[in-house]
Amino acid sequence: MGVVDVTANLGSLSLKNPVMPASGTFGCGSEMDEIIPRSELGALVTKSVTLEPKPGNPGPRLFETACGLLNSVGLPSPGIDAFVRDELPFLREAGTALIVSIAGERACDYTRIAARLSEEPGISALELDLSCPNVDRGLWFSSDPGLLGEVVAAVRGVTALPVIAKLSPNVADIAQMARAAQEAGADAVSAVNTFSGLAIDIRSRMPVFPRGPGGLSGPAVKPLALKAVWDIFRGASLPIIGMEGIVSARDALEFILAGASAVAIGTGNFVNPRVMLEVIGGIREYMEGSGLESLGQMVGAAHRLPGPGANS
Ligand SMILES: Cc1cc2nc3c(=O)[nH]c(=O)nc-3n(C[C@H](O)[C@H](O)[C@H](O)COP(=O)(O)O)c2cc1C
């Protein structure tokens, strides 16, 4: 068997392989070290960190649905000072790229965190969580291309690190949002955050979460997320980290063929803690079996449709 090149290229950010945890689903990786050596991942992605400490939402925070998971975690965070002091030293020793996810309620929250993190060594990129459905202004920035562009441009102005904008699927035209991020200077987009969803307890006759709605993830929404990646690939031209519903190498390959240069796995980690390693192995096997030499050959390959409508 030949040696396949699984390097993932996200603009100026190059990853040893295309598989990473989705923000908020892997902690710092410390609890998982014996099951998954962090250095084997393409990148480590942190839980979103906010400027000030935040407790997150009251419980319950998780609710299982048919083939999916609703969450209302609500971005609990130690705040940027404690994050830099207590978590970053361990995170930067991961032996792989480190993507720090940041969240805020105002553009200046993002810029203050980004500026602070830019002074720290060992960070590979910043992911802007612009799309959490579980906090009051969570979907504010990702629902309006103007606001989204303002935050991305503001962060771009204070950091030399690659900036990844995490987009919401809860919009009419996600490609328009990706273009807004691109024009504002984002290096890549993550697509997508969770879908706004709801579960109701028929005994209490109330929503299961005190806040009402939550964010839906898992295989239930995979085809919707795949279509979002497909639309962004056709309508914008910046690298995409695809996610939502990936639980196997086959799922990951579908996202890559739809246009993702890398993939993230969240809910799947809760079901099978070794899933990320299995997906990396499965992508390699598929490439070897198909005679493909580099991951890049597969990115967006499904768009080479024959006949009218083909874009390449
Ligand atoms: C329990 C939980 C916590 C999450 N926390 C965050 C977060 O802090 N920041 C963020 O950008 N996304 C967060 N997400 C969304 C994931 O990063 C990701 O977009 C989504 O879960 C990927 O789909 P998958 O779980 O089906 O793989 C969270 C998701 C879950 C399930």
The ligand as a Tripos MOL2 file, in Angstrom:
@<TRIPOS>MOLECULE
LIG
   31    33     1     0     0
SMALL
NO_CHARGES

@<TRIPOS>ATOM
      1 C1        -22.7230   19.2020   24.6720 C.3       1 LIG1
      2 C2        -22.3560   20.1590   23.5710 C.ar      1 LIG1
      3 C3        -21.6590   21.3290   23.8740 C.ar      1 LIG1
      4 C4        -21.3010   22.2250   22.8570 C.ar      1 LIG1
      5 N1        -20.6060   23.3680   23.1700 N.ar      1 LIG1
      6 C5        -20.2050   24.1940   22.1740 C.ar      1 LIG1
      7 C6        -19.4030   25.3360   22.4380 C.ar      1 LIG1
      8 O1        -19.0130   25.6170   23.5720 O.2       1 LIG1
      9 N2        -19.0450   26.1250   21.3850 N.ar      1 LIG1
     10 C7        -19.4170   25.8510   20.0990 C.ar      1 LIG1
     11 O2        -19.0440   26.5820   19.1800 O.2       1 LIG1
     12 N3        -20.1650   24.7650   19.8120 N.ar      1 LIG1
     13 C8        -20.5630   23.9330   20.8120 C.ar      1 LIG1
     14 N4        -21.2880   22.8200   20.5160 N.ar      1 LIG1
     15 C9        -21.6050   22.5270   19.1130 C.3       1 LIG1
     16 C10       -20.5310   21.6020   18.5240 C.3       1 LIG1
     17 O3        -19.2590   22.1890   18.5630 O.3       1 LIG1
     18 C11       -20.8290   21.2220   17.0700 C.3       1 LIG1
     19 O4        -21.1730   22.3530   16.3070 O.3       1 LIG1
     20 C12       -21.8720   20.1520   16.8880 C.3       1 LIG1
     21 O5        -22.1950   19.5100   18.0880 O.3       1 LIG1
     22 C13       -21.3150   19.1560   15.8860 C.3       1 LIG1
     23 O6        -22.2270   18.1650   15.5770 O.3       1 LIG1
     24 P1        -22.1360   16.6830   16.1820 P.3       1 LIG1
     25 O7        -22.2440   16.8560   17.6540 O.co2     1 LIG1
     26 O8        -23.3360   16.0090   15.5990 O.co2     1 LIG1
     27 O9        -20.8470   16.0480   15.7710 O.co2     1 LIG1
     28 C14       -21.6570   21.9230   21.5180 C.ar      1 LIG1
     29 C15       -22.3550   20.7380   21.2280 C.ar      1 LIG1
     30 C16       -22.6940   19.8530   22.2220 C.ar      1 LIG1
     31 C17       -23.4250   18.5800   21.8450 C.3       1 LIG1
@<TRIPOS>BOND
     1     1     2 1
     2     2     3 ar
     3     2    30 ar
     4     3     4 ar
     5     4     5 ar
     6     4    28 ar
     7     5     6 ar
     8     6     7 ar
     9     6    13 1
    10     7     8 2
    11     7     9 ar
    12     9    10 ar
    13    10    11 2
    14    10    12 ar
    15    12    13 ar
    16    13    14 ar
    17    14    15 1
    18    14    28 ar
    19    15    16 1
    20    16    17 1
    21    16    18 1
    22    18    19 1
    23    18    20 1
    24    20    21 1
    25    20    22 1
    26    22    23 1
    27    23    24 1
    28    24    25 2
    29    24    26 1
    30    24    27 1
    31    28    29 ar
    32    29    30 ar
    33    30    31 1
@<TRIPOS>SUBSTRUCTURE
     1 LIG1         1 GROUP 0 **** ****
